[in-house]
C-alpha cells in the first residue's frame, strides 16, 4: 500500500530472510495474465511467481524447503492481490429510500488484461501517461491508485458504467434494447456466456444444459 509518510515497502520477510520484490506494474500484470492462462500448469504458475516477482533463480527455489516455497508464494500473491483489492473495494451511496445512487468500480467489473486498450487510452487522456513507455518505471501500487482515480469521462470508466448499468422500469423498450446491445458489446469474456444464456428461450437453455452435461460426461443418452 502507498504511504505518503513512509513510501512503499517492496520487501517480504520470511524466517528472517528479506526478499526484495519486483513490483513494477507490468511485471505484476504478466503474473495476472499467467494466472488466467488455463493451458499453463499450476507448477509453472507457482514457479513464475517466485521467479518473476521475487527474482529467485531455479537453484534458489530448489534450496527452499517445500513449506517455505508455499509460504513465500502465498505472501507474494497476498501482497499483489491485497493492494489491488484494497484499491477497488466497492463503496455504495444510498438515497433516503435505500436506492443506490453511486457505486465505485469493483474487481468483477473489469479485467486488467481484456480492458488493456481502454486502460491505456484512459491513462493517456487523464494523466498523459503512456503505459507502454512506463513499463519499468511505474509501481504496481501507484498504478492501482491512478486506475481507480480515472475521471468519469475516460473510456475505461464509461465501459465500467455500462457494465454496471441495470434496466429500470422507466426505460423505454428502445432504451432497454440499446442497453442490452451495449452490455453485450463491452462484456468481459467471463460475463459473455451469462449474457448469451439470458437471451436464450427455454428450449435453447435446455439444449445448452444438455450440451454442457455431455461435455462433462454426466448425461446418459
CNS distance restraints for C-alpha pairs under 8 A (distance, minus, plus):
assign (resid   1 and name CA) (resid   8 and name CA) 6.39 0.50 0.50
assign (resid   1 and name CA) (resid   9 and name CA) 7.69 0.50 0.50
assign (resid   1 and name CA) (resid  83 and name CA) 5.73 0.50 0.50
assign (resid   1 and name CA) (resid 141 and name CA) 6.10 0.50 0.50
assign (resid   2 and name CA) (resid   7 and name CA) 6.07 0.50 0.50
assign (resid   2 and name CA) (resid   8 and name CA) 5.36 0.50 0.50
assign (resid   2 and name CA) (resid 141 and name CA) 6.38 0.50 0.50
assign (resid   2 and name CA) (resid 142 and name CA) 7.32 0.50 0.50
assign (resid   3 and name CA) (resid   7 and name CA) 4.84 0.50 0.50
assign (resid   3 and name CA) (resid   8 and name CA) 6.22 0.50 0.50
assign (resid  10 and name CA) (resid  20 and name CA) 5.92 0.50 0.50
assign (resid  10 and name CA) (resid  21 and name CA) 5.42 0.50 0.50
assign (resid  10 and name CA) (resid  22 and name CA) 7.39 0.50 0.50
assign (resid  10 and name CA) (resid  23 and name CA) 6.94 0.50 0.50
assign (resid  11 and name CA) (resid  18 and name CA) 6.39 0.50 0.50
assign (resid  11 and name CA) (resid  19 and name CA) 5.50 0.50 0.50
assign (resid  11 and name CA) (resid  20 and name CA) 4.40 0.50 0.50
assign (resid  11 and name CA) (resid  21 and name CA) 5.70 0.50 0.50
assign (resid  12 and name CA) (resid  18 and name CA) 5.72 0.50 0.50
assign (resid  12 and name CA) (resid  19 and name CA) 5.13 0.50 0.50
assign (resid  12 and name CA) (resid  20 and name CA) 6.47 0.50 0.50
assign (resid  12 and name CA) (resid  21 and name CA) 7.33 0.50 0.50
assign (resid  12 and name CA) (resid  75 and name CA) 7.38 0.50 0.50
assign (resid  12 and name CA) (resid  76 and name CA) 7.60 0.50 0.50
assign (resid  13 and name CA) (resid  17 and name CA) 5.50 0.50 0.50
assign (resid  13 and name CA) (resid  18 and name CA) 4.51 0.50 0.50
assign (resid  13 and name CA) (resid  19 and name CA) 6.13 0.50 0.50
assign (resid  14 and name CA) (resid  18 and name CA) 6.58 0.50 0.50
assign (resid  14 and name CA) (resid  19 and name CA) 7.77 0.50 0.50
assign (resid  14 and name CA) (resid  68 and name CA) 7.86 0.50 0.50
assign (resid  14 and name CA) (resid  71 and name CA) 7.90 0.50 0.50
assign (resid  14 and name CA) (resid  72 and name CA) 6.97 0.50 0.50
assign (resid  19 and name CA) (resid  54 and name CA) 6.41 0.50 0.50
assign (resid  20 and name CA) (resid  54 and name CA) 6.31 0.50 0.50
assign (resid  21 and name CA) (resid  53 and name CA) 5.40 0.50 0.50
assign (resid  21 and name CA) (resid  54 and name CA) 4.77 0.50 0.50
assign (resid  21 and name CA) (resid  55 and name CA) 7.12 0.50 0.50
assign (resid  22 and name CA) (resid  27 and name CA) 7.04 0.50 0.50
assign (resid  22 and name CA) (resid  52 and name CA) 7.50 0.50 0.50
assign (resid  22 and name CA) (resid  53 and name CA) 4.98 0.50 0.50
assign (resid  22 and name CA) (resid  54 and name CA) 6.40 0.50 0.50
assign (resid  22 and name CA) (resid  55 and name CA) 7.25 0.50 0.50
assign (resid  23 and name CA) (resid  27 and name CA) 6.51 0.50 0.50
assign (resid  23 and name CA) (resid  28 and name CA) 6.30 0.50 0.50
assign (resid  23 and name CA) (resid  53 and name CA) 6.78 0.50 0.50
assign (resid  23 and name CA) (resid 139 and name CA) 5.89 0.50 0.50
assign (resid  23 and name CA) (resid 140 and name CA) 5.55 0.50 0.50
assign (resid  24 and name CA) (resid  28 and name CA) 6.52 0.50 0.50
assign (resid  24 and name CA) (resid 135 and name CA) 7.20 0.50 0.50
assign (resid  24 and name CA) (resid 136 and name CA) 5.76 0.50 0.50
assign (resid  24 and name CA) (resid 137 and name CA) 6.83 0.50 0.50
assign (resid  24 and name CA) (resid 138 and name CA) 5.76 0.50 0.50
assign (resid  24 and name CA) (resid 139 and name CA) 4.54 0.50 0.50
assign (resid  24 and name CA) (resid 140 and name CA) 5.32 0.50 0.50
assign (resid  25 and name CA) (resid  29 and name CA) 6.12 0.50 0.50
assign (resid  25 and name CA) (resid 135 and name CA) 7.14 0.50 0.50
assign (resid  25 and name CA) (resid 136 and name CA) 7.67 0.50 0.50
assign (resid  25 and name CA) (resid 138 and name CA) 6.03 0.50 0.50
assign (resid  25 and name CA) (resid 139 and name CA) 5.34 0.50 0.50
assign (resid  25 and name CA) (resid 140 and name CA) 4.04 0.50 0.50
assign (resid  25 and name CA) (resid 141 and name CA) 7.77 0.50 0.50
assign (resid  25 and name CA) (resid 143 and name CA) 6.46 0.50 0.50
assign (resid  26 and name CA) (resid  30 and name CA) 6.21 0.50 0.50
assign (resid  26 and name CA) (resid 135 and name CA) 5.69 0.50 0.50
assign (resid  26 and name CA) (resid 136 and name CA) 7.10 0.50 0.50
assign (resid  26 and name CA) (resid 140 and name CA) 7.83 0.50 0.50
assign (resid  27 and name CA) (resid  31 and name CA) 6.57 0.50 0.50
assign (resid  27 and name CA) (resid  52 and name CA) 7.10 0.50 0.50
assign (resid  27 and name CA) (resid  53 and name CA) 7.14 0.50 0.50
assign (resid  28 and name CA) (resid  32 and name CA) 6.37 0.50 0.50
assign (resid  28 and name CA) (resid  53 and name CA) 7.34 0.50 0.50
assign (resid  28 and name CA) (resid  80 and name CA) 7.29 0.50 0.50
assign (resid  28 and name CA) (resid 140 and name CA) 7.01 0.50 0.50
assign (resid  29 and name CA) (resid  33 and name CA) 6.15 0.50 0.50
assign (resid  29 and name CA) (resid 112 and name CA) 7.49 0.50 0.50
assign (resid  29 and name CA) (resid 113 and name CA) 7.71 0.50 0.50
assign (resid  30 and name CA) (resid  34 and name CA) 6.15 0.50 0.50
assign (resid  31 and name CA) (resid  35 and name CA) 6.28 0.50 0.50
assign (resid  31 and name CA) (resid  48 and name CA) 7.26 0.50 0.50
assign (resid  31 and name CA) (resid  49 and name CA) 6.72 0.50 0.50
assign (resid  31 and name CA) (resid  52 and name CA) 7.52 0.50 0.50
assign (resid  32 and name CA) (resid  36 and name CA) 6.45 0.50 0.50
assign (resid  33 and name CA) (resid  37 and name CA) 6.49 0.50 0.50
assign (resid  33 and name CA) (resid 113 and name CA) 6.66 0.50 0.50
assign (resid  34 and name CA) (resid  40 and name CA) 7.52 0.50 0.50
assign (resid  34 and name CA) (resid  45 and name CA) 6.63 0.50 0.50
assign (resid  35 and name CA) (resid  45 and name CA) 6.64 0.50 0.50
assign (resid  40 and name CA) (resid  44 and name CA) 6.58 0.50 0.50
assign (resid  40 and name CA) (resid  45 and name CA) 7.02 0.50 0.50
assign (resid  41 and name CA) (resid  45 and name CA) 6.58 0.50 0.50
assign (resid  42 and name CA) (resid  46 and name CA) 6.08 0.50 0.50
assign (resid  43 and name CA) (resid  47 and name CA) 6.23 0.50 0.50
assign (resid  44 and name CA) (resid  48 and name CA) 5.94 0.50 0.50
assign (resid  45 and name CA) (resid  49 and name CA) 6.40 0.50 0.50
assign (resid  46 and name CA) (resid  50 and name CA) 6.78 0.50 0.50
assign (resid  46 and name CA) (resid  73 and name CA) 7.06 0.50 0.50
assign (resid  47 and name CA) (resid  51 and name CA) 5.97 0.50 0.50
assign (resid  48 and name CA) (resid  52 and name CA) 5.38 0.50 0.50
assign (resid  48 and name CA) (resid  53 and name CA) 7.82 0.50 0.50
assign (resid  49 and name CA) (resid  53 and name CA) 5.48 0.50 0.50
assign (resid  49 and name CA) (resid  54 and name CA) 7.08 0.50 0.50
assign (resid  49 and name CA) (resid  73 and name CA) 6.74 0.50 0.50
assign (resid  49 and name CA) (resid  76 and name CA) 7.52 0.50 0.50
assign (resid  49 and name CA) (resid  77 and name CA) 7.78 0.50 0.50
assign (resid  50 and name CA) (resid  54 and name CA) 5.08 0.50 0.50
assign (resid  50 and name CA) (resid  55 and name CA) 6.48 0.50 0.50
assign (resid  50 and name CA) (resid  56 and name CA) 5.93 0.50 0.50
assign (resid  50 and name CA) (resid  61 and name CA) 7.59 0.50 0.50
assign (resid  50 and name CA) (resid  72 and name CA) 7.67 0.50 0.50
assign (resid  50 and name CA) (resid  73 and name CA) 6.41 0.50 0.50
assign (resid  51 and name CA) (resid  55 and name CA) 4.51 0.50 0.50
assign (resid  51 and name CA) (resid  56 and name CA) 4.62 0.50 0.50
assign (resid  51 and name CA) (resid  57 and name CA) 6.20 0.50 0.50
assign (resid  51 and name CA) (resid  58 and name CA) 7.72 0.50 0.50
assign (resid  52 and name CA) (resid  56 and name CA) 7.66 0.50 0.50
assign (resid  53 and name CA) (resid  76 and name CA) 7.56 0.50 0.50
assign (resid  54 and name CA) (resid  76 and name CA) 7.86 0.50 0.50
assign (resid  56 and name CA) (resid  60 and name CA) 5.78 0.50 0.50
assign (resid  56 and name CA) (resid  61 and name CA) 6.34 0.50 0.50
assign (resid  57 and name CA) (resid  61 and name CA) 6.29 0.50 0.50
assign (resid  58 and name CA) (resid  62 and name CA) 6.21 0.50 0.50
assign (resid  59 and name CA) (resid  63 and name CA) 6.23 0.50 0.50
assign (resid  60 and name CA) (resid  64 and name CA) 6.78 0.50 0.50
assign (resid  61 and name CA) (resid  69 and name CA) 7.20 0.50 0.50
assign (resid  64 and name CA) (resid  68 and name CA) 5.99 0.50 0.50
assign (resid  64 and name CA) (resid  69 and name CA) 6.05 0.50 0.50
assign (resid  65 and name CA) (resid  69 and name CA) 6.32 0.50 0.50
assign (resid  66 and name CA) (resid  70 and name CA) 6.36 0.50 0.50
assign (resid  67 and name CA) (resid  71 and name CA) 6.08 0.50 0.50
assign (resid  68 and name CA) (resid  72 and name CA) 5.92 0.50 0.50
assign (resid  69 and name CA) (resid  73 and name CA) 6.10 0.50 0.50
assign (resid  70 and name CA) (resid  74 and name CA) 6.15 0.50 0.50
assign (resid  71 and name CA) (resid  75 and name CA) 6.13 0.50 0.50
assign (resid  72 and name CA) (resid  76 and name CA) 6.17 0.50 0.50
assign (resid  73 and name CA) (resid  77 and name CA) 6.19 0.50 0.50
assign (resid  74 and name CA) (resid  78 and name CA) 5.90 0.50 0.50
assign (resid  75 and name CA) (resid  79 and name CA) 6.10 0.50 0.50
assign (resid  76 and name CA) (resid  80 and name CA) 6.44 0.50 0.50
assign (resid  77 and name CA) (resid  81 and name CA) 5.93 0.50 0.50
assign (resid  78 and name CA) (resid  82 and name CA) 5.50 0.50 0.50
assign (resid  79 and name CA) (resid  83 and name CA) 6.31 0.50 0.50
assign (resid  80 and name CA) (resid  84 and name CA) 6.35 0.50 0.50
assign (resid  80 and name CA) (resid 140 and name CA) 7.95 0.50 0.50
assign (resid  81 and name CA) (resid  85 and name CA) 5.94 0.50 0.50
assign (resid  82 and name CA) (resid  86 and name CA) 5.91 0.50 0.50
assign (resid  83 and name CA) (resid  87 and name CA) 6.33 0.50 0.50
assign (resid  83 and name CA) (resid 141 and name CA) 6.55 0.50 0.50
assign (resid  83 and name CA) (resid 144 and name CA) 7.94 0.50 0.50
assign (resid  84 and name CA) (resid  88 and name CA) 6.58 0.50 0.50
assign (resid  84 and name CA) (resid 141 and name CA) 7.57 0.50 0.50
assign (resid  84 and name CA) (resid 144 and name CA) 6.46 0.50 0.50
assign (resid  85 and name CA) (resid  89 and name CA) 5.89 0.50 0.50
assign (resid  85 and name CA) (resid 107 and name CA) 7.31 0.50 0.50
assign (resid  87 and name CA) (resid 144 and name CA) 6.37 0.50 0.50
assign (resid  87 and name CA) (resid 145 and name CA) 6.45 0.50 0.50
assign (resid  87 and name CA) (resid 148 and name CA) 6.93 0.50 0.50
assign (resid  88 and name CA) (resid 104 and name CA) 7.59 0.50 0.50
assign (resid  88 and name CA) (resid 105 and name CA) 6.30 0.50 0.50
assign (resid  88 and name CA) (resid 106 and name CA) 5.57 0.50 0.50
assign (resid  88 and name CA) (resid 107 and name CA) 6.27 0.50 0.50
assign (resid  88 and name CA) (resid 148 and name CA) 6.59 0.50 0.50
assign (resid  89 and name CA) (resid 104 and name CA) 7.64 0.50 0.50
assign (resid  89 and name CA) (resid 105 and name CA) 7.54 0.50 0.50
assign (resid  89 and name CA) (resid 106 and name CA) 6.03 0.50 0.50
assign (resid  89 and name CA) (resid 107 and name CA) 7.58 0.50 0.50
assign (resid  90 and name CA) (resid 103 and name CA) 6.66 0.50 0.50
assign (resid  90 and name CA) (resid 104 and name CA) 5.18 0.50 0.50
assign (resid  90 and name CA) (resid 105 and name CA) 6.03 0.50 0.50
assign (resid  90 and name CA) (resid 106 and name CA) 5.25 0.50 0.50
assign (resid  91 and name CA) (resid 103 and name CA) 5.68 0.50 0.50
assign (resid  91 and name CA) (resid 104 and name CA) 5.38 0.50 0.50
assign (resid  92 and name CA) (resid 100 and name CA) 6.53 0.50 0.50
assign (resid  92 and name CA) (resid 101 and name CA) 7.56 0.50 0.50
assign (resid  92 and name CA) (resid 102 and name CA) 5.65 0.50 0.50
assign (resid  92 and name CA) (resid 103 and name CA) 4.49 0.50 0.50
assign (resid  92 and name CA) (resid 104 and name CA) 6.66 0.50 0.50
assign (resid  93 and name CA) (resid 100 and name CA) 5.78 0.50 0.50
assign (resid  93 and name CA) (resid 101 and name CA) 5.70 0.50 0.50
assign (resid  93 and name CA) (resid 102 and name CA) 5.11 0.50 0.50
assign (resid  93 and name CA) (resid 103 and name CA) 6.52 0.50 0.50
assign (resid  94 and name CA) (resid  98 and name CA) 5.25 0.50 0.50
assign (resid  94 and name CA) (resid  99 and name CA) 5.23 0.50 0.50
assign (resid  94 and name CA) (resid 100 and name CA) 4.52 0.50 0.50
assign (resid  94 and name CA) (resid 101 and name CA) 5.43 0.50 0.50
assign (resid  94 and name CA) (resid 102 and name CA) 7.16 0.50 0.50
assign (resid  95 and name CA) (resid  99 and name CA) 5.47 0.50 0.50
assign (resid  95 and name CA) (resid 100 and name CA) 6.61 0.50 0.50
assign (resid  95 and name CA) (resid 101 and name CA) 6.36 0.50 0.50
assign (resid 105 and name CA) (resid 109 and name CA) 6.46 0.50 0.50
assign (resid 105 and name CA) (resid 148 and name CA) 7.55 0.50 0.50
assign (resid 105 and name CA) (resid 160 and name CA) 7.03 0.50 0.50
assign (resid 106 and name CA) (resid 110 and name CA) 7.50 0.50 0.50
assign (resid 107 and name CA) (resid 111 and name CA) 7.49 0.50 0.50
assign (resid 109 and name CA) (resid 160 and name CA) 6.16 0.50 0.50
assign (resid 109 and name CA) (resid 163 and name CA) 6.59 0.50 0.50
assign (resid 109 and name CA) (resid 164 and name CA) 7.14 0.50 0.50
assign (resid 110 and name CA) (resid 114 and name CA) 7.90 0.50 0.50
assign (resid 110 and name CA) (resid 115 and name CA) 6.74 0.50 0.50
assign (resid 110 and name CA) (resid 160 and name CA) 6.88 0.50 0.50
assign (resid 110 and name CA) (resid 188 and name CA) 7.23 0.50 0.50
assign (resid 111 and name CA) (resid 115 and name CA) 5.62 0.50 0.50
assign (resid 111 and name CA) (resid 188 and name CA) 7.30 0.50 0.50
assign (resid 112 and name CA) (resid 116 and name CA) 5.83 0.50 0.50
assign (resid 112 and name CA) (resid 119 and name CA) 7.92 0.50 0.50
assign (resid 114 and name CA) (resid 188 and name CA) 7.13 0.50 0.50
assign (resid 115 and name CA) (resid 119 and name CA) 6.16 0.50 0.50
assign (resid 115 and name CA) (resid 156 and name CA) 7.63 0.50 0.50
assign (resid 116 and name CA) (resid 120 and name CA) 5.98 0.50 0.50
assign (resid 117 and name CA) (resid 121 and name CA) 6.20 0.50 0.50
assign (resid 118 and name CA) (resid 122 and name CA) 6.00 0.50 0.50
assign (resid 118 and name CA) (resid 155 and name CA) 5.78 0.50 0.50
assign (resid 118 and name CA) (resid 156 and name CA) 4.96 0.50 0.50
assign (resid 119 and name CA) (resid 123 and name CA) 6.07 0.50 0.50
assign (resid 119 and name CA) (resid 147 and name CA) 7.74 0.50 0.50
assign (resid 119 and name CA) (resid 155 and name CA) 7.77 0.50 0.50
assign (resid 119 and name CA) (resid 156 and name CA) 5.73 0.50 0.50
assign (resid 120 and name CA) (resid 124 and name CA) 6.38 0.50 0.50
assign (resid 120 and name CA) (resid 130 and name CA) 7.01 0.50 0.50
assign (resid 120 and name CA) (resid 131 and name CA) 6.05 0.50 0.50
assign (resid 121 and name CA) (resid 125 and name CA) 6.15 0.50 0.50
assign (resid 121 and name CA) (resid 154 and name CA) 7.89 0.50 0.50
assign (resid 121 and name CA) (resid 155 and name CA) 7.24 0.50 0.50
assign (resid 122 and name CA) (resid 126 and name CA) 6.13 0.50 0.50
assign (resid 122 and name CA) (resid 150 and name CA) 7.17 0.50 0.50
assign (resid 122 and name CA) (resid 154 and name CA) 5.12 0.50 0.50
assign (resid 122 and name CA) (resid 155 and name CA) 5.94 0.50 0.50
assign (resid 122 and name CA) (resid 156 and name CA) 6.06 0.50 0.50
assign (resid 123 and name CA) (resid 127 and name CA) 5.46 0.50 0.50
assign (resid 123 and name CA) (resid 128 and name CA) 6.42 0.50 0.50
assign (resid 123 and name CA) (resid 129 and name CA) 5.61 0.50 0.50
assign (resid 123 and name CA) (resid 130 and name CA) 7.09 0.50 0.50
assign (resid 123 and name CA) (resid 131 and name CA) 7.37 0.50 0.50
assign (resid 123 and name CA) (resid 146 and name CA) 8.00 0.50 0.50
assign (resid 123 and name CA) (resid 147 and name CA) 7.63 0.50 0.50
assign (resid 123 and name CA) (resid 150 and name CA) 7.39 0.50 0.50
assign (resid 124 and name CA) (resid 128 and name CA) 4.07 0.50 0.50
assign (resid 124 and name CA) (resid 129 and name CA) 4.74 0.50 0.50
assign (resid 124 and name CA) (resid 130 and name CA) 5.72 0.50 0.50
assign (resid 124 and name CA) (resid 131 and name CA) 7.84 0.50 0.50
assign (resid 125 and name CA) (resid 129 and name CA) 7.99 0.50 0.50
assign (resid 125 and name CA) (resid 154 and name CA) 7.04 0.50 0.50
assign (resid 126 and name CA) (resid 150 and name CA) 6.73 0.50 0.50
assign (resid 126 and name CA) (resid 151 and name CA) 7.05 0.50 0.50
assign (resid 126 and name CA) (resid 154 and name CA) 7.45 0.50 0.50
assign (resid 129 and name CA) (resid 134 and name CA) 7.34 0.50 0.50
assign (resid 130 and name CA) (resid 134 and name CA) 6.04 0.50 0.50
assign (resid 131 and name CA) (resid 135 and name CA) 6.41 0.50 0.50
assign (resid 134 and name CA) (resid 138 and name CA) 5.97 0.50 0.50
assign (resid 138 and name CA) (resid 142 and name CA) 6.74 0.50 0.50
assign (resid 138 and name CA) (resid 143 and name CA) 6.58 0.50 0.50
assign (resid 139 and name CA) (resid 143 and name CA) 6.14 0.50 0.50
assign (resid 140 and name CA) (resid 144 and name CA) 6.34 0.50 0.50
assign (resid 141 and name CA) (resid 145 and name CA) 6.30 0.50 0.50
assign (resid 142 and name CA) (resid 146 and name CA) 6.20 0.50 0.50
assign (resid 143 and name CA) (resid 147 and name CA) 6.00 0.50 0.50
assign (resid 144 and name CA) (resid 148 and name CA) 6.35 0.50 0.50
assign (resid 145 and name CA) (resid 149 and name CA) 6.37 0.50 0.50
assign (resid 146 and name CA) (resid 150 and name CA) 6.37 0.50 0.50
assign (resid 150 and name CA) (resid 154 and name CA) 6.85 0.50 0.50
assign (resid 150 and name CA) (resid 157 and name CA) 7.09 0.50 0.50
assign (resid 151 and name CA) (resid 157 and name CA) 7.01 0.50 0.50
assign (resid 152 and name CA) (resid 157 and name CA) 5.32 0.50 0.50
assign (resid 152 and name CA) (resid 158 and name CA) 6.54 0.50 0.50
assign (resid 153 and name CA) (resid 157 and name CA) 6.87 0.50 0.50
assign (resid 153 and name CA) (resid 158 and name CA) 6.82 0.50 0.50
assign (resid 154 and name CA) (resid 158 and name CA) 6.31 0.50 0.50
assign (resid 155 and name CA) (resid 159 and name CA) 6.12 0.50 0.50
assign (resid 156 and name CA) (resid 160 and name CA) 6.30 0.50 0.50
assign (resid 157 and name CA) (resid 161 and name CA) 6.13 0.50 0.50
assign (resid 158 and name CA) (resid 162 and name CA) 6.37 0.50 0.50
assign (resid 159 and name CA) (resid 163 and name CA) 6.36 0.50 0.50
assign (resid 159 and name CA) (resid 186 and name CA) 6.67 0.50 0.50
assign (resid 160 and name CA) (resid 164 and name CA) 6.19 0.50 0.50
assign (resid 161 and name CA) (resid 165 and name CA) 5.97 0.50 0.50
assign (resid 162 and name CA) (resid 179 and name CA) 7.68 0.50 0.50
assign (resid 162 and name CA) (resid 182 and name CA) 6.93 0.50 0.50
assign (resid 162 and name CA) (resid 183 and name CA) 6.04 0.50 0.50
assign (resid 162 and name CA) (resid 186 and name CA) 7.72 0.50 0.50
assign (resid 163 and name CA) (resid 183 and name CA) 5.71 0.50 0.50
assign (resid 163 and name CA) (resid 186 and name CA) 7.17 0.50 0.50
assign (resid 163 and name CA) (resid 187 and name CA) 6.90 0.50 0.50
assign (resid 167 and name CA) (resid 171 and name CA) 6.95 0.50 0.50
assign (resid 167 and name CA) (resid 176 and name CA) 6.42 0.50 0.50
assign (resid 167 and name CA) (resid 179 and name CA) 7.75 0.50 0.50
assign (resid 171 and name CA) (resid 175 and name CA) 5.83 0.50 0.50
assign (resid 171 and name CA) (resid 176 and name CA) 6.31 0.50 0.50
assign (resid 172 and name CA) (resid 176 and name CA) 6.29 0.50 0.50
assign (resid 173 and name CA) (resid 177 and name CA) 6.20 0.50 0.50
assign (resid 174 and name CA) (resid 178 and name CA) 6.11 0.50 0.50
assign (resid 175 and name CA) (resid 179 and name CA) 6.06 0.50 0.50
assign (resid 176 and name CA) (resid 180 and name CA) 6.22 0.50 0.50
assign (resid 177 and name CA) (resid 181 and name CA) 6.29 0.50 0.50
assign (resid 178 and name CA) (resid 182 and name CA) 6.17 0.50 0.50
assign (resid 179 and name CA) (resid 183 and name CA) 6.05 0.50 0.50
assign (resid 180 and name CA) (resid 184 and name CA) 6.09 0.50 0.50
assign (resid 181 and name CA) (resid 185 and name CA) 6.09 0.50 0.50
assign (resid 182 and name CA) (resid 186 and name CA) 6.25 0.50 0.50
assign (resid 183 and name CA) (resid 187 and name CA) 5.63 0.50 0.50
assign (resid 184 and name CA) (resid 192 and name CA) 6.86 0.50 0.50
assign (resid 184 and name CA) (resid 195 and name CA) 6.79 0.50 0.50
assign (resid 187 and name CA) (resid 191 and name CA) 5.83 0.50 0.50
assign (resid 187 and name CA) (resid 192 and name CA) 5.51 0.50 0.50
assign (resid 188 and name CA) (resid 192 and name CA) 5.91 0.50 0.50
assign (resid 189 and name CA) (resid 193 and name CA) 7.24 0.50 0.50
assign (resid 190 and name CA) (resid 194 and name CA) 7.93 0.50 0.50
assign (resid 191 and name CA) (resid 195 and name CA) 6.39 0.50 0.50
assign (resid 192 and name CA) (resid 196 and name CA) 6.22 0.50 0.50
assign (resid 193 and name CA) (resid 197 and name CA) 6.05 0.50 0.50
assign (resid 194 and name CA) (resid 198 and name CA) 6.28 0.50 0.50
assign (resid 195 and name CA) (resid 199 and name CA) 6.59 0.50 0.50
assign (resid 196 and name CA) (resid 200 and name CA) 6.77 0.50 0.50
assign (resid 197 and name CA) (resid 205 and name CA) 6.83 0.50 0.50
assign (resid 200 and name CA) (resid 204 and name CA) 5.48 0.50 0.50
assign (resid 200 and name CA) (resid 205 and name CA) 5.88 0.50 0.50
assign (resid 201 and name CA) (resid 205 and name CA) 6.20 0.50 0.50
assign (resid 202 and name CA) (resid 206 and name CA) 6.29 0.50 0.50
assign (resid 203 and name CA) (resid 207 and name CA) 6.28 0.50 0.50
assign (resid 204 and name CA) (resid 208 and name CA) 6.08 0.50 0.50
assign (resid 205 and name CA) (resid 209 and name CA) 6.25 0.50 0.50
assign (resid 206 and name CA) (resid 210 and name CA) 6.19 0.50 0.50
assign (resid 207 and name CA) (resid 211 and name CA) 6.14 0.50 0.50
assign (resid 208 and name CA) (resid 212 and name CA) 6.32 0.50 0.50
assign (resid 209 and name CA) (resid 213 and name CA) 6.21 0.50 0.50
assign (resid 210 and name CA) (resid 214 and name CA) 6.20 0.50 0.50
assign (resid 210 and name CA) (resid 219 and name CA) 7.13 0.50 0.50
assign (resid 211 and name CA) (resid 215 and name CA) 6.36 0.50 0.50
assign (resid 212 and name CA) (resid 216 and name CA) 6.47 0.50 0.50
assign (resid 213 and name CA) (resid 217 and name CA) 5.97 0.50 0.50
assign (resid 213 and name CA) (resid 218 and name CA) 5.06 0.50 0.50
assign (resid 213 and name CA) (resid 219 and name CA) 5.26 0.50 0.50
assign (resid 214 and name CA) (resid 218 and name CA) 6.09 0.50 0.50
assign (resid 214 and name CA) (resid 219 and name CA) 5.30 0.50 0.50
assign (resid 214 and name CA) (resid 220 and name CA) 7.92 0.50 0.50
